[in-house]
Amino acid sequence: MYLTAFLWQIYHLHQMKNTVAHSRTYATSLLKALRMLSLFSRQKPEWRVGELSTAIGSAKSTVSRIAHTLESQGFLAKSKHREGYRLGLSLWELGTQAIADVAEFPRRSLPHLDELVADINESAQAAILDGLDVVYVQKIDAPRSLRPYIPLGARFPAYCTATGRALLAYQSPAMHDRVIARGLKAHTSRTITKGPEFKRELDRVRKQGYAVNRGEWRADIGGVAAPVFDAAGRVVGAVGVTMPLAGLPREVGNSPVVRSVAACASELSRELGFIASSDPKRN
């Protein structure tokens, strides 16, 4: 779910009469509402007011008022037994609007991912950059045991995944600085945690045209990804594969995995109007 998609809608909601009058209170209420919404997941689709209160560290009365306001606008709905809340259909409607501009990429990527899986028998994904995170908007699963690791719509830190770095490599230096400023947390012993090393890795990705993850997000999972460009030469997404780290070739450069991923990205880019001789642009 794209939080930026319904940010404007919640802003409009709070601008209505008889809502928060003071700007500082408005900002605090907005942040609490966003934090509450972000708690809902496939693993826990329903939350009671008391649970939400504990999770965001606010009084039950405050959480109850915010939840009631969100319910009135369709962002939350009463759960089946009316003891808590679940996400409302307004979020689906806004999410649909949010991905309208990028929907062409996941739609067109599907047959290419299908070919990629058939070619190398590894699970394949298409991803976009949302803020400083990578979001998986399309996938094809191979008959392996990696399915729980990357569900459709999953969001991960971009700096420590192959698809994320394939996207970040073509962003502006200011964006790279933002990633570093947020912190390069070590998820495994292999995660790059130093700013200079991270920037060198992004330079390497730009030069070679693909990114490699050797167990930096999860210790036993590896991946290879390549950027996808549009007709203007801008990166609109990335395609990649995930596999057990033990199956990732030690010398990745000339491996069938890299060749297949690069070919998939290249074909999809051409379909989106990219001319290979044009110079890819930093966003």
Stockholm file with secondary structure:
# STOCKHOLM 1.0

chainA/1-283         MYLTAFLWQIYHLHQMKNTVAHSRTYATSLLKALRMLSLFSRQKPEWRVGELSTAIGSAKSTVSRIAHTLESQGFLAKSKHREGYRLGLSLWELGTQAIADVAEFPRRSLPHLDELVADINESAQAAILDGLDVVYVQKIDAPRSLRPYIPLGARFPAYCTATGRALLAYQSPAMHDRVIARGLKAHTSRTITKGPEFKRELDRVRKQGYAVNRGEWRADIGGVAAPVFDAAGRVVGAVGVTMPLAGLPREVGNSPVVRSVAACASELSRELGFIASSDPKRN
#=GR chainA/1-283 SS CCHHHHHHHHHHHHHSTTSCCSHHHHHHHHHHHHHHHHHCCSSCCCBCHHHHHHHHTCCHHHHHHHHHHHHHTTSEEECTTSSSEEECHHHHHHHHHHTTTTTHHHHHHHHHHHHHHHHHCSEEEEEEEETTEEEEEEEECCSSSCGGGSCTTCEEEGGGSHHHHHHHTTSCHHHHHHHHHHCCCCSSTTCCCCHHHHHHHHHHHHHHSCEEEESSSSTTEEEEEEEEECTTSBEEEEEEEEEEGGGSCSSCTTSHHHHHHHHHHHHHHHHTTCCTTSCCBCC
#=GC SS_cons         CCHHHHHHHHHHHHHSTTSCCSHHHHHHHHHHHHHHHHHCCSSCCCBCHHHHHHHHTCCHHHHHHHHHHHHHTTSEEECTTSSSEEECHHHHHHHHHHTTTTTHHHHHHHHHHHHHHHHHCSEEEEEEEETTEEEEEEEECCSSSCGGGSCTTCEEEGGGSHHHHHHHTTSCHHHHHHHHHHCCCCSSTTCCCCHHHHHHHHHHHHHHSCEEEESSSSTTEEEEEEEEECTTSBEEEEEEEEEEGGGSCSSCTTSHHHHHHHHHHHHHHHHTTCCTTSCCBCC
//
